[in-house]
Amino acid sequence: MIPLLLLSAALCQSVPAPKLMPEPALPFEDPKACPFEGCAYRQWTAQKEVAVYDTWKPSRREIAKIATGEKVTGVTGVVVTMKPGVIRLDRDLPMQHFRAGDLILTYAYRGEGFSAVWFKGAYYSDFDISFAKRPDGTGCGGDHCAATYLDLGEKEWWAQVKLSSGQTGWVHMDMSNFEGIDMLAGD
């Protein structure tokens, strides 16, 4: 059980300065995103055949295939949010100026309970949301839980890869399976 004082300390950690702005227009693009703890753009090995596109944008067209076992280099990525996740505060958190019922919109996940978020007229590129339970009740547990996801939203992760031929293209990571993405997995 984590005391509320520890939650307060965690939420008051050094947070990048917010960018004051209206709610982000959709689709919202988060360039250079690698959306989980340990995510790394480096050499990857395809675990199944993967389509490669000329762009990640809707106008894309297929330009190549990556064969199972083929090595590529992950160069960069983008997380595209079509619909942000929605977190509702279940109780007041006065030290963070949150009140029960406040809503937080989530964009690209960063890992370790951090996400890009927008609330109260400001965008935070890296904000601790570990106090929120998922819609199915998993995730956060104990006294520090203060919020619940109402909706996880809709997001896509695209990565630019360099093929062994030198050609570059984009792969839809939610439809792909590569070994080597997670530098913490020991693969």
RAKA-V125453 format. One record per backbone hydrogen bond with DSSP energy under -1.0 kcal/mol. NH is the residue of the N-H (numbers start at 1). CO is the residue of the C=O. Records with the same first field share a line. If there is no record, write none. Layout:
NH = CO + CO
//
This chain:
7 = 3
8 = 4
9 = 5
10 = 6
11 = 7
12 = 8
13 = 10
19 = 123
21 = 121
28 = 81
30 = 79
32 = 77
33 = 30
36 = 34
39 = 36
40 = 181
44 = 72
45 = 179
46 = 70
47 = 177
50 = 66
52 = 64
53 = 170
54 = 61
60 = 57
63 = 52
64 = 52
66 = 50
69 = 46
70 = 67
72 = 44
73 = 162
74 = 42
75 = 160
78 = 158
79 = 30
80 = 156
81 = 28
82 = 154
83 = 154
85 = 106
86 = 151
87 = 104
88 = 148
89 = 102
90 = 146
91 = 146
93 = 98
96 = 93
97 = 94
98 = 93
101 = 89
102 = 99
104 = 87
105 = 118
106 = 85
107 = 116
110 = 114
111 = 114
114 = 111
115 = 127
116 = 108
117 = 124
118 = 105
119 = 122
122 = 119
123 = 19
124 = 117
127 = 115
129 = 113
132 = 129
133 = 147
134 = 138
137 = 134
145 = 142
146 = 131
147 = 131
148 = 88
149 = 133
150 = 86
151 = 86
154 = 83
156 = 80
158 = 78
159 = 171
160 = 76
161 = 169
162 = 73
163 = 167
166 = 163
169 = 161
170 = 53
171 = 159
173 = 157
175 = 172
179 = 45
183 = 38
185 = 182
//
